[in-house]
Amino acid sequence: MTIANAWLKYRQEAAKHGTAKKDFIQFLDFGVSTSQAYIAAVSEEETDETDSAAAACYCSSSTSTELLGCI
């Protein structure tokens, strides 16, 4: 439902700015593009969190045994 509302808003804004109807992004393409952007953002956020946790763990541990406990 959210994707549908966002697509309708996109069409309104595109029409307001003079985009020809034939140049509008189709609903399915809009949904796929939105989903890909969301997945990429979530994946990047998870990577950042994992990297930060690993760096904090590495910095706070002095032996390999302690490092294994962080994983």
N, C-alpha and C positions, 0 to 999 in steps of 0.2 A: 504494500500500500504506500509506503514511504517513497519507494522508487517511482511509482506511478505519479504521485503528487509532485515530486521533484522534476519529472519529465514534463508534466503539464506546465509547471512554472518556467522551465527552460524554454518551452515553445512560446509562452507568452512574452518572455524577455527577448527571445530571438526575433519574434515578429515586431516587437516594439522598436528594435534596433535595425529593422529593415532587411532581415535575412529572408531570402525567398523560401517559400514552403518546401520547394524541391530540395533545398539544402539543409533542412532540418535533419538532425540525427534521428534515426528510427528508434522506436521504443526498445526493441530487443538489443540493439547496439548500445543504447544509453545504459540499459541495465547491466550489460556485460562490462562496459567500461567503468561504471560505478563500482561494481563488485571487484574488479581487478584493482582499482585504486584503493579500496578498503582493505583487501587482502595484503597488498603491498605495504600499506601503512601499519597494519597490525604486525606483519612479519618484521618490519624494521623496528618497531617498538619492542617486540620480544627479543630481537637480537641485541638491541641497546641494553635492555635489562639484564640479559644473560652475560654480556660483556662486562657490565658494571659489577655484577655480583662476582664474577670470576676474578676481576681485577682487585676488588676489595678483599676477596678471600686470599689471593696470592700475596697481596701486600701485608696481610695480617698474620701470615703463616711463615715460619722460618724453616720447617722441615718438610720433606716429602710426605711423611705420615700425616701431618696436619693438613697438607694440601689435598690429600685423598679424602679427608673428612669433609672438605668443602664441596666436593663434587656431588 
